[in-house]
Amino acid sequence: MISIHEVLFRNVWLEDIGADETRVFHITNVRCDATFVAMEGEGLARKVLAHVTVTGALVDEPQHVVATVKNGLNFEVRRGDNTGPLPVNGFEIGLGTPLAQERIATLRFTEGFQGAFRPRAAESGRFCQVIDSGDGTVRLGGLADRGTCLVADFYGVPKGIRIFVPAAVSGMGGYDSWGNCTLARISEPFSKLVPDSAVETIGGMDVRELRVENGGSCGWEVVAPLMPSAQPGSLDFPVFSSYAAEFSGGRPTCGACHVRGSFAPLTSALGPHEHIPVFFSIDRYHGIFVVLE
């Protein structure tokens, strides 16, 4: 049974345990919201503590440090050609200038520490069990729902602007030798896509169009481990945009678009409109697109 602050395991058989006998119980796939772990002091690591109790018995050393919280994500918006950071003013374009599926920016998600981005297999417990559900079907215990998910939220997209993002990415931070492996692919549960939209191809890359009214978002699930390295790895996601420079119907409009990078899923513990990453990360808003009058 799971509640906000505890996990309860019922009917754990201990009655026949002998004197000086030791039994090991392997508990896996228990998560916590690391944003609520208190900081011990300036520059010190934040620790996740677990307190173990057993009804009817005493537990030696009931409190244990089970994890250390570190910044898991650094987010950067780079130029369309990925040669450096995008200027503070973002990608600027005149109101009367058409834009035809041009690469306007690159979203770079970098691990806060080596191994922070993990596929589903790495997120799962080492000892997955096949469990009989009693109705003729089986289920797997200890198997994670998904791998690490990276999300880009777009805010204030000017009316008439269309945004396209990659359906999948290969390679890692420009390492072409790793380019034959798909490392992340779009996750529809964390994406707002144009309904019934088909996969398009821009610049040789398969892309999907985002639904950007009232803000758009796209999530990608890490599906393969990044290139083995002693340094944190990164994943780059190109952003393409287009619009027709026509003034009928009152579009396009002047305005500025911003983007935020974070992990997913997001919890609504502080209210339905709060955006709090489940894993500790740096959330920054970046200007990405400006339509000038």
N, C-alpha and C positions, 0 to 999 in steps of 0.2 A: 504494500500500500504506500502511495506517494503523497506527501503533503508538501506544504511550502518549504519547510526547513528540515524534513526528515524523510527517510525511507524505512519502512517497517517490513521485516520479513517474518511471517507467521509460521508456526509449526516447524521450526528448525529442530531436528531430532538430536538431543544431547543426553537423554536419560541413561543410555548405556555407556557413557564415557567412563573410562577407568582412571584410577589414580595415576597421576603424572603423565596421563595421555595428552597428546597435542593434536588438535584438529585444525585444518586450514580451510577457511571459506574464502573463495575467490569472488569478489564483487566487482563487476565491471560496468562501464557505460553509465556511470552516475555523473551528472553534469550540475554545474552551478552557474549563476549569473555573476561573472567576475567583476562587473561594474560596481557591485555592492560590497566588495571585499575592502575593508578599511586599510589605509596606508599606515604602516608602522612608524615611519619617519622619513625624513628627506633622503632620497636616494636609496632607500632600502626596498628590498623585494617584498611584495605582498603575498602572504601565505593563506592558503585555504586549509582550515582545520576541520577535522571530522571527529565527532565524539561518539564512541561506541558504548552501548548499554545492552545488557542481557537480563531479562526478567528472571529473578530467582537466583542470580549468581553475580559474583564480583568479577570485574574485568581489570587485569593488570594493565596499566598505562592506557586508560580509555581514550585519551585525546592524542590524535596523530596529525602531523602535517602531511596532507595528501597531494598538495599541488602548490606551485609557486606561480603567481600571476605576473606575466610580462606583457608589454605592449606587443600585440600580434600582427599589427598592420600599419603600414605607412602608405599614404595615398598621394599621388602626384598627377597633375594634368600637364601633359607635354604637347609640343607642337605636333601638327599633323604628320610631318615627316619624321617625327621622333628624334630630332637632333638636339633637343633641349627643352627646358620648361616652357610652357605657354606663357607669353607676356601677361602682365597683370591685367591689361585691358582685354585679354581674350582674343578670339578670332573676330576681327571686325569686317563688316561688309556694308556697302551702301544700300539704301532702301531700294534703288532702282536697278541694282545689279543682280542678274540671275545667278543661281547656284545650282549646279548639276551634279549631285551625288559626289561632292568633294569631301576629301578627308580633312576635317577641320581640327582634330585633336587626337591625342592618344592618352588613354587612361592607364596609368601604371599602378598596380597593386604590388607592394613589396612586403615580404615577410618581415615582421618585427624581430624574429629570431629564426635560425635555420630549422626547417621542418614545421613551421607554423601552418602552412597550407597542406592539408592532407586529404587524400581520396577516401572513399567510403571504407575500403578494406582497412586502411590505417586507423580510421576512427573507430572501428569495431573492436570488440574484445578479442583477445587471443584465443579464448575457448568458447566458440560459438556452439550452442547445443541445438539439436533437432528435437522439437517438442511435439508430442501428439496432442492435438487440440481436442480430441474426443469425438469429432464429427467426421472422421475420415481424412482430414487434412492435417498438414504439419506446418509448424512455424519455426523460425530460427530465433534463438535467444542470444543476445549479445551482439546482434548485427545492427550497425548504425543505420539511421534512416537515409543519410546522404553524407557526402564528403563536405569539406569546407566550402561555403558559398560566399562569393564576393558580389557586392551590390553597388551599383551606381544609381543615385537618385538625381533626376534633373528637375530643376525648379525654374519657373518663370520663362518657359520657352515661348518666344514671340509667336503670335498667331500666324499660321501659314508655313512655319518652319517644319520640315520633316527630319527626323533623326533615325539613323540606321546604325545598328551595332552588330558585331560578328556573332554568328551562330555557334562558333567554336574557335579556339585559338590553339596553335601549336608552337613549339619552341618556348624559350624562356629568356626574356630580357635580351633578345637579339642573338641567342646561341643557335645558329643555323644547324649545327650538327644534331640538335635535338628536335629539329623541325618536323620529322616524320611522325611524331607522337602527338596525339590530341591530348592536351593537358587540362583543358576546361571547356565545358559546353554550356549553352544557355539553359537556365533552369526556369521553366515556365511558372512554377508556383511563386517565384520571387520576381517575375517580370510582368510588365504591362505592355502587351503586344497588341498591334492593330488586329482586331478580330478577323479570323479567316485569311490572314495575310500569308502569302507563300514566301518561301525562301528566295531571295534575290541574290544576284552576284554583282559585286562592285569591286573593281580592281582585282579580279580573280579570287575574291573572298566571299563566301556565303554569308549573307547578312539577314537580319530581321528588322522590321520597322517597329519603332516604339509608339505606343499611344501616349501622346504628350499633353493632352488636355488636362488641366489642373495638376500637372506634374507627371513625369514619366519615370519609370525605373526599370532596370534590367539586372538580373542576377545570373551569375555563372557558377556552376559547381565544378570544383576541382575533381577530375576523374582519373588522374595519373600522377604519380610523384614527380616533383620537379627534379631537374638534373642534380645528381649527387654533388654536393659542394660543401665546403666548410663555411661558406658565406650565405646569408639569407638570399633566397631567389626572388624573382619578380615575374609578373605576368602583364603583358601589354595588350590593351583592347582598343583598336582604332574606333573612332567615331566619325561617321559620314553624315552629311546633311545636304539638303536640297530645298529649293523653292523657286517658283516662277515669279519673275519681277513684273507682276500685273497688279493693277490697282482696283480692278473690279471686285466688288464684294468686300471692300475695305481691308484687303490683305495684300502683302504682309504688313505687319505693324512694327514700329520701333520698339526696342526693348532689349533686355539682357537676360541670358540664361546662366544659371549656376549649377554646379554638379557637386555631389557629396559622395565619398566612397566609404563603405563600411562592410562589416561582416553581416551575415544573415543566419538565422532569423532574428527579427527584432521583437522585443517583448513590450507589452502594453501595461506593465506593472504600475506605471505612474499615470495611466490614463490612456484612452483610445487613440490620442493623437500624438503621444510622445514617441520619439524615435530613440530607443536605447539599445545599442548593440549588445547581444548576449555575451560575446567575447570582448575583452578589453581591446579597444582600438583607438586610433586617432581619427576623429571625425573632423574634416575640414571642408569648408565650402569654397569652391574655386569658380571664378568667372571663366566661362568657356566660350560664349557666343554673344556678340553684340551686333544688333542691326542699327546702323546710323541713319539719321534722317538726311 
